[in-house]
């Protein structure tokens, strides 16, 4: 989509988050932060109350509001906005919720012949105390605690899972990969090593 020539502008940081963007940032067992890649996430969910909260916040951010106004026609013309976001502010994003802002996320690229999972946790960039937001080309599972996230990352990066994904119909381009793998839940009573995978 052509949104016109590139330009520089200043906006408030309130709605700006570090972005994890595919294999560029997701390595096996490691998230490689890049401060030049950010995302604007104006709403924290897709319910009416989330849109109202975002609208109130946007009124306090005149530079961000002016930035979005430059793209109003394009944003209103998005198929997702037209089909699924009735009544939402035109600058809202879809597919966000509490899971997006969880403190720990195990993430892997949508594209690839094997799973290279990494742990996204805060803070990792000059945007202090900001949650890392996965790009739409990444799959992720959100967690409230680090040990559960490390457990899943270790399993996904194991050679056994690598062999299953490589040698079967299980593909990293499917969002339901975990359903097919039937992984056991994390049990803190069981001993395992939290090592870099």
C-alpha positions in Angstrom: 0.0 0.0 0.0 1.4 3.4 -1.0 0.8 5.9 1.8 2.8 8.7 0.1 6.3 10.0 0.5 8.2 9.4 3.7 8.4 12.3 6.2 9.7 13.0 9.6 7.6 14.3 12.5 7.5 14.4 16.2 4.8 12.6 18.2 4.2 11.9 21.8 5.7 8.5 23.0 2.6 7.3 24.9 1.3 5.0 22.2 4.7 4.0 20.8 6.1 0.5 21.6 9.2 -1.5 20.6 8.3 -3.9 17.8 9.5 -7.4 17.2 9.5 -8.0 13.4 10.0 -11.5 12.2 13.3 -13.3 11.8 15.1 -9.9 11.8 14.6 -9.8 15.6 13.7 -13.4 16.6 16.6 -15.7 16.8 16.7 -19.1 18.4 16.4 -18.4 22.1 17.1 -14.7 21.7 15.2 -11.5 20.9 17.5 -9.0 19.2 16.2 -5.5 20.0 16.2 -2.8 17.3 15.4 0.7 18.5 14.6 1.9 15.0 11.6 -0.4 14.7 8.5 0.7 16.7 4.8 0.3 16.5 2.0 2.8 17.3 -0.6 0.9 19.3 -3.4 3.4 20.2 -5.9 1.0 21.8 -5.4 -1.8 24.3 -8.3 -3.9 23.2 -11.2 -4.1 20.7 -14.2 -3.5 23.0 -16.2 -0.3 23.2 -14.6 0.7 26.5 -11.1 0.2 25.0 -12.0 2.5 22.2 -13.4 5.1 24.6 -10.2 4.9 26.7 -8.1 5.3 23.6 -10.2 8.3 22.4 -9.7 10.1 25.8 -5.9 9.4 25.6 -5.7 10.6 22.0 -7.3 14.0 23.0 -4.2 14.6 25.3 -1.8 13.8 22.4 -2.2 16.6 19.8 0.9 15.6 17.8 -0.2 12.0 17.5 -3.7 13.0 16.6 -2.3 15.3 13.8 -0.1 12.4 12.6 -3.1 10.1 12.2 -5.2 12.8 10.6 -2.7 12.8 7.7 -3.7 9.2 7.0 -7.4 9.3 7.9 -8.8 8.3 4.4 -6.3 5.4 4.1 -7.1 4.2 7.6 -10.8 4.4 7.1 -10.5 2.4 3.9 -8.8 -0.6 5.6 -10.9 -3.8 5.0 -10.4 -4.8 8.7 -11.6 -1.4 9.9 -14.6 -1.5 7.5 -15.6 -5.1 8.2 -14.8 -5.7 11.9 -14.4 -2.4 13.7 -17.8 -0.6 13.5 -17.8 2.4 15.8 -14.1 2.3 16.5 -11.9 5.4 16.0 -10.4 5.3 12.5 -6.9 5.0 13.9 -7.6 1.9 16.0 -5.8 -1.4 15.5 -7.3 -4.8 15.5 -6.3 -8.0 17.3 -5.0 -6.4 20.5 -5.9 -7.3 24.0 -4.5 -8.1 27.4 -2.4 -10.8 25.7 -0.6 -8.1 23.6 0.5 -6.3 26.8 1.5 -9.4 28.8 5.0 -9.1 30.4 6.3 -12.2 28.8 5.7 -13.6 25.3 7.2 -16.6 23.6 7.3 -15.7 19.9 8.3 -17.3 16.6 8.2 -16.3 13.0 5.2 -17.2 10.9 7.5 -18.2 8.0 10.2 -20.8 8.3 10.9 -24.5 8.1 11.6 -24.8 11.8 10.6 -23.0 15.0 13.1 -20.4 16.3 11.4 -19.2 19.5 12.5 -16.2 21.6 11.3 -14.6 24.8 10.0 -11.1 24.5 10.2 -9.3 27.8 10.5 -5.8 29.0 12.3 -3.4 28.9 14.6 -3.9 25.9 14.9 -0.5 24.3 15.2 3.2 24.8 11.4 3.1 25.3 11.8 2.2 28.9 9.1 0.2 30.6 7.4 -0.5 27.4 6.2 -4.0 26.4 7.6 -5.4 23.2 4.7 -5.8 20.6 5.0 -8.7 18.1 4.4 -7.9 14.5 1.6 -9.5 12.6 4.0 -11.9 11.0 4.9 -13.4 14.4 3.0 -16.0 16.4 3.2 -15.7 20.2 1.9 -17.1 23.5 1.6 -14.7 26.4 2.5 -15.4 30.0 2.4 -13.7 33.3 5.4 -15.4 34.7 8.9 -15.8 33.2 9.5 -19.5 34.2 6.4 -20.7 32.2 7.6 -18.7 29.2 11.1 -20.0 29.4 9.7 -23.6 29.7 7.7 -23.2 26.4 10.6 -21.5 24.6 12.9 -24.3 25.6 10.5 -27.0 24.3 9.9 -25.1 21.1 13.6 -24.7 20.4 14.4 -28.4 21.2 15.6 -30.7 18.5 12.6 -33.0 19.0 10.2 -30.2 18.1 12.5 -29.1 15.3 12.3 -32.6 13.8 8.5 -32.8 14.2 8.0 -29.5 12.4 10.6 -30.2 9.7 9.4 -33.7 8.9 5.7 -33.5 9.2 2.6 -31.5 8.1 3.1 -29.3 11.1 4.1 -25.9 9.7 5.3 -22.8 11.4 2.9 -20.8 9.1 0.0 -22.2 11.1 -1.1 -20.5 14.3 -2.3 -23.7 15.8 1.1 -25.4 15.9 0.9 -25.9 19.7 -2.4 -27.7 19.4 -0.8 -30.3 17.2 2.1 -30.8 19.5 0.1 -31.6 22.7 2.7 -30.1 25.0 2.5 -30.6 28.8 1.8 -27.6 30.9 4.6 -26.1 32.9 4.8 -27.6 36.4 7.1 -25.6 38.8 7.5 -28.8 40.9 9.3 -30.5 38.0 13.0 -29.8 37.7 14.4 -28.5 34.4 17.2 -26.3 33.4 16.5 -22.7 32.2 19.3 -22.6 29.7 19.7 -20.5 26.6 18.4 -22.7 23.8 
